[in-house]
Amino acid sequence: MRKIYWGAVLALILAGCGAPREAVTIHERNAIPDNLSDWHVVEAIDGQLTLNDRVTPYDLNTALFTDYAHKLRTVWMPEGSSAAYGEDDFDYPVGTIISKTFYYPLAADGTVLKTDDYSQDFAGSGLNLKKVKLIETRMLVKRADGWQALPYVWNEAQTDAVLEIAGDATRLQLVSEDGSSEGFTYVVPDANQCSGCHADNHTQKATRPIGPRARHLNKDYAYQSGTENQLLYWQQVGYLSGLPELAQVPHNANYSDTSVPLQERARSYLDINCGHCHNPKGAADTSGLMLHVAEHDARRLGVCKPPVAAGTGSGDRLFAIVPGSPDKSILNFRVESTDPGAMMPELGRSLVHKEGTELLKEWIATMPGNCS
């Protein structure tokens, strides 16, 4: 289970470093700055990655897997504006900036660590840049005509991140707690690929946030003022209006919380990792495989469902999910593959998520029935 010591460390982030800061700056679509620091949302100051005033961190019940990278997520909205609650999507005000910084804890020899422990990432008022390697910061900026996706890649000195519309690739050596290591290429998506994943309504092709939705945000978080439900906190600071009683708000499971039923954990994992494409309006709608959390029809979920097209992507297996047999299920084959022609998700990872694939194996292995 992920060990995050947010209580003390994020209180320090929210407090800021005390030095005067320029206010968050919204740049026009056609005047995007080359440097992340020009937005004044998150900046490297005095050896730490710090958050500006009213830049609020948040977390998700279950997060999208990205090659074991740690992530610092933030949201900022212009003074006096707020997002309007919606069960599936919030209506964010123009000027909203959502950021997600991807980084890895550093080993003494400069390699990056595969660990769920966040406790050493922070010091003083933010991320301790002596303890972490920053890779990229992705930004979504709400314009009058929709969301704009911007990928920024951190320089080797960790002083700033540079706009890379064409994306980037970095070779890293990931070291596990047992000393074993694995080399891989961390790929920063280009701006079009960002939009491809975030346009979960394939008909409209409109980019929008995937993570900060009610079912993902509905959890407690350790703020400077104390631990509180994130949605209630957003409401209190003026970032969310129209929030119903929490009992009426959907809630996805933490996939690693074994106190939660296996079915809920597996569906939550599939929802965040696959549901943005595999939904009735998503890019994978023609596959007929619906993996978003709202799907309840077993056949559409993949049980005994043959693929639309066979070949490399199916691994010569006959059905998306074969109850009791993950080794015969296409779903397991694809999430366990690193072949670009077969792997799912298609973007955002170069490694296999061991913990996630084990969860899906366990889920399918316990399903009753067969496809005979």
KATA-V702443 format. One record per helix or strand. SS is the DSSP state (A for helix, B for strand). FROM is the first residue (numbers start at 1). TO is the last residue. If there is no record, write none. Layout:
{{SS | FROM | TO} {SS | FROM | TO}}
This chain:
{{B | 3 | 3} {A | 6 | 15} {A | 29 | 31} {B | 35 | 35} {A | 36 | 39} {B | 42 | 45} {B | 48 | 51} {B | 56 | 58} {B | 70 | 76} {B | 83 | 84} {B | 91 | 91} {B | 97 | 106} {B | 112 | 113} {B | 117 | 117} {B | 122 | 123} {B | 126 | 128} {B | 132 | 143} {B | 146 | 154} {B | 161 | 163} {B | 168 | 175} {B | 181 | 188} {A | 191 | 198} {A | 214 | 217} {B | 220 | 223} {B | 226 | 229} {A | 230 | 236} {B | 240 | 241} {A | 246 | 248} {A | 262 | 274} {A | 285 | 287} {A | 298 | 301} {B | 303 | 303} {A | 312 | 314} {B | 319 | 319} {B | 321 | 321} {A | 326 | 328} {B | 329 | 329} {A | 330 | 335} {A | 354 | 365}}
